[in-house]
Amino acid sequence: MSAMMLAAVPSDGTAQGSTEGSGSIGVRLVTHGGPSDDPRSDAYIVDHVEPGAVLERRIEASNASTEPQRIDLYAAAAGVEDDVFTASEGRGRNDLTDWTLVEPSSVDLAPGATASVDVTIDVPEHASRGERYAAVMAEAASVDGSGVRQIHRVGVRVYLSVGPGGEPSTDFRIDDLELAGSADRPALVARVTNTGERAVDLAGSATLAYEGGTLTAGPFEFQAGTTIVPGDSGRVAAELDEPLAAGPWLATAVLRSGDVERTAQLTLDLPGIDADAEPDSPWAAILIALAAVLAAIVLIRHLSHRKSDAP
């Protein structure tokens, strides 16, 4: 099954995708619910229910483009592939999509308009225990200047745990930290194992303290969008993109998912990163080339003046 990455939602809870023209379509969760201690439920549909339960949420579709848009709304199967939450291409199905009703199924929106959409998840009495994944998608079509039809999709993630009793545990551990990357672009990489019963979406940062506490650096943000399902392990990296003196640094990494937070430390022996070193930047090469050209012009003009002054 082909799939598309469903990016993490911005802090305002809105997921957006580009459309033809200068705007975009968006979708966001309006009515929140689920575990009160899981901040993800402010942006995603995250909950735990018993078999036979009915879950209701409301989302809002928006048209921020410069043209009228017909936006189709539906539930698509989702999963976690290579530590990334992905929604299936098209209208892939699974148990959760079969239980999910999205009404209305389409809306016609003028530029700048919004519409409320109801999402109802009716869990059958015979549903088996476990966590399931889907996404409530908003989809719009456009035609580019060459006449090619393009499809644009954005969505709200759904993490639904089913089973008797209370909320399953959410937990993970940081197995180790290591220094990776190149000498001029080092990165701190954490290997994480999900030891709980719910998927975790990792976020966090790392700070560095020089031996003796005389210098500090950071925070360095870990890359967003890493999701790990129960029982699996994954890696998440933070690029150390500040000038750093050579020598031993104590790195402290703090990762969180929801209200669960874990910390790990590692001593790094860095070779030192020059603040002026930009080996991977094309602008450095351009500036060097321009400097060489200017120097050549000055030299030529100088020689020309000397020649004209000669008897």
N, C-alpha and C positions, 0 to 999 in steps of 0.2 A: 504494500500500500504506500503510494507516494504521500508525502507529508510536507507541511510548511511550518516553519518555526513561528510560534505565537509568542511575540516578545512580551517581556514583563511590562505591566501597565505603569505609566507615570504616576507620580505621587498624587496627582489630582484625580486619579481613577479613570482617566479617559484613554482609550486605545484608539489610535488613528491610523489611517492608511491613505496614501496619495490617490487622487483621482485625476481625470483629465482636467486641465485648467490649472488655476492657481490655488486650489483649495484641497479639501480632503473630506472623507466621511469619518465619523467617529461613533463609538459606542461605549457606554459606561454604566456601571452598576448604580442604581438609584436607591433601592431599599436594601439595607444591609441586614445581616443576620449571622447565624452560625456561632462558632465558639467565640465568646467574648474576649478570650485571651489571645486570639490569633489576629494580628493586624491585617493579614491577607484578606480577611473577610470584608474589609472596607473596599476592596477593589475587585475581588473575585467571589464567586459563589463557592464558599467553603463551609461544609457542614457534616455532621454525623447524625444519622437517623436510623430508626428501627424499621424493619420490614413492615410495609403497609402504610408508611407515613406519606404525607403530601407536603411538598416543599414549594413555597411561592416566593418569587422575587420579581422585581421590576427593574428593567434597564431602560436607557434612553439612547435612541439613535439620532444622529445629527448629520446635517449636510453643511459643511463649511466651505464647499466649493462655490464656484461662480455660476454654475449651471444647475437646473433642476435635476434631481436624482431619484430614480426608483431604487430603493434599497430592499433587497431580499433578506429575510431573517430566519434562521434555522439553527438547529443543534447539529454539530459535527463531532464525530469520534475524535478523541485525542489520546496521546500517550507521551511517554518520555523516551526520547531517542538520543543517545550520546549525551546524556545529562541536560537535555534541552526539551522543554515542554513544547510539543508539536501538535497541530491540528491536521487532520487528514485533508488531502486535496478533495474538492468536491464535497459531497454530502456522505462521507463515510459513516457507518453505523456501528454501534455497539449496544450493550444493555442500557447504558445511561441515556443515549439518544432515543432509544425506543420508549423510555419512560418520560421523555421531556417534550412538552408542548410549548411552542412559541407563538404568541398571538399579539398582533396580526402577523401573518407570514411575509408581508411586504408593506412598504409605505412609500408614498410619493411625497418628496420634500422639496420645497423651494429653497433657493440659496439662503443659508443662515437659519433654516427651520429645524425643529426637533420634534420627536414623537416618542411617546411612552409605549413600552412593549412589555407584556406580561410573560413571565417564564414560570411554568408549573411543572414540577417533577413529581410524578405519581409512582412511588416505589411499590412493587407488588409484594403481597404477603409471603411469597415463596422466594424472595430475593436472597441470594447467598451472601455470606459475610465477606467484606473486603472493600477496598477503596477503588473507585472508578473515576475516569477522567473524560471530559468532553469540553466543548467550547460553544458558546452561543455566538454565532457568526452574523455579521452584517456584511452584505456583498453588493457591490455596484459594478455595472459594466460601462465602459466608455470606448470611444473609437479615436485613435490617434490621428495625426495629420496624414499618415500614409494609408489610412483606412483599415488598420489592424485593430481588431476588437480586443480590449484588455479587461481583465477581471481584477477587481480590488477587494480585498477582504480584511476585516479586523474582527476581533472577538473578545469576549470575556471568558476567562478560564472557569471551569467547574471542577472542583475536587469534592466528590461525594463519598463519604464512608458509610457503609451499611452494616448493621449488626446489632444484636441486643446489648443492653447495658450502656454504660457511659462512654464518653469520648475516648477513643483509642489514644495511646501515648504518642507524643511527638518528641523525638530525641535523635541526637547524632553525636559522633565523636570526631575529633581531629586526630587522625592516626599519626601524621608526621608533617613537618614543614621541610622544604628544601629550597635551595637557591637554584634557579634555572635561568635560561636566556643567555645572552652574550655578555661580554665584559662591559660593553657600552650600553646595553639595554637589559640589565638584570631584572628578574622577577622573583617574587616570593610565591611559592606554590604550596597549597595545603591539600593533602589527601584526606577526604572526609568519608566516613561510613554512616549510613542511615541505620540507626539501631532501634528506631521506633516503628510505629504501625501506620504512619501517615507520610506522604511525600513531603520533602523539605525543599524550600526555595531559599538558597543561600545568599546572604548579603553581609557586608562587613568591611573592615579596614585593618590595615597594619600600621604600626608606628615603630620607629627605630630610635634607639638610644645608644650614643657612642660610649665606649668603655669609660667608666668614671662619671658618666652622666653629664659631661660637659657640653654635648651636642645632642639635639634631637632632630628627627626628620619625619615627615608625613603629616597627616595620615595618608596612606596609599589605599585607594579603594579597590576591593576585589571586584572582578568582572561580574556584571549582573547577568541574570538569566540562567544560572546553574540550578537545575532541579534533580534531586536524587530520590528514587523510589525506595520503599522499605527493603532492607537487606542488601542494597547495592552500595558501591563506593564510587566516588568521582573526584575530580580535581578542580580547583578553582585558583586563579592566579591574580596577583596584584603586581602591576609593573612599578618598579622603583624608579620613578621618572624625575627625581631631583638630583642635583649635584651632591655627591657623597664623598667624604674624605676616606682615604684608604685606612684599613685597620678593622678591628673587631667592632661589630654593632650587635646589640641585642634586639632582635625583632620580636614584637608581640603582635600576634594575630588574634582578632576578635571576629568570630562569625556568629550569625544568628539566623534563625528561621522562626517567624512569629515571636513568641516571648521566650524561646529557648536560645540561650547564648552559651558559646563555648570559647575558651581561650587556650592558646598554645604559644610557646616561645622557642626561639632558635638563635644561636649566636652565629652571625655571618662574618666571614673574613673577606671583606670587599677589597678589590685592587684599587678602588678610587675612581670616581667618575668626574671628569672635568666639566665644569659648568659651561665651557665654550665648545665642548666637543659635540658635534652634530653629524656624525658619520652617515646616518641614514636619511638626512634631510636634503632634498634636492636644492633647497635655497642656499645651503652652504656652498655647493658646487657652483651655483649661479653667481653668488657674490664673489667667489674666488676668480671666476672667469671675467667678470666685469672689472675687478681690480687689475687683472693682467692687461685687459684692453686699455684701460685708462692709463696705466703705466707706460704702455707702448706709445700711446698718443702723445703723452708728455715728452717722452724721449725723442720721438720724431720731430716734434715742434722745436725742441731744444737744439737738435742737430741742424734743423733747417735755419734757425736764427744764426747759429754759429757760422754756417756756410755763407749766408747772405752778408755777414759782417766781414768776411775774409777779404783782403785786398786782391 
